[in-house]
Amino acid sequence: MYERLKAKVETISEKYADLVDKRISTALLEELVDATVMSEITEGIRMLAHVTTTLEKVNRLSQGNGTDG
């Protein structure tokens, strides 16, 4: 039941991780990393954490190990 959702969340997670990685790489090439750039990177990492948490929850649900008992 959750396999399609799990596959989609995995794909989103991988793509988002690639985006965050590219943003970090771009920032490292700049001579001066300002507060805006750091904020963008921090927000990207935060969103990646949310996607990863969602993937973990979907995995638990698909295995019948939900946190609700």
N, C-alpha and C positions, 0 to 999 in steps of 0.2 A: 504494500500500500504506500509506503513512504519512499520506495526506491527512486521514483521519478523526481520527487522533491529533493531527496538526498543528492542525486546526480546534478540537479540544477544548482543547489547550494554549493556543491563542490566546484562546479564550473565558475560560479560567481566568485567564490573565495580565491580560486587560482588567478582569475583575471584581475581581481582587486589587489591581490598581493603583487602582481606584475606592475600595476599602476603605481602602487606605493613605492616599489623598488625603483621604478623609473624616476619618480619624483625625487627620491633620495639621491640617486645617481646624478640627476641634473643639478641638484643643490650642491653636491660635492664639487662640481665643475665650476661653479660660480666662485668668484673671489670673496664676496661678502654675502653671508647668509643672514638675512634680516629676520625680524620677528614675524613678518607675514609668511615667509617661507617655512620657518619653524612651526608656525601655527598650522599651515597646510599639511605638513608632514605628520604632526601630532594628531590632527583630525583624521588623516588617512589611516594611521595606525589604530586609532580608536575604532573607526568603522570596520577595519579588518578584524579587530577583536570581536566586535558584535557578530560579524558573519561567521567567524570561527565558533563562537558560542552557539549560534543557531545550528551550525553543522553538528556540533556535539549533541545538542538536544534532539535533533532529527535522528542521529545514530542511536541514541538511547531509546527513543520511541519505536524505531524500526526493529529493535532487539527486544522490545517489551520490557525495558528497564527504565521506564519513566520515573520521574522524581515524585509522582503522586501516589506511590505505593506499589 
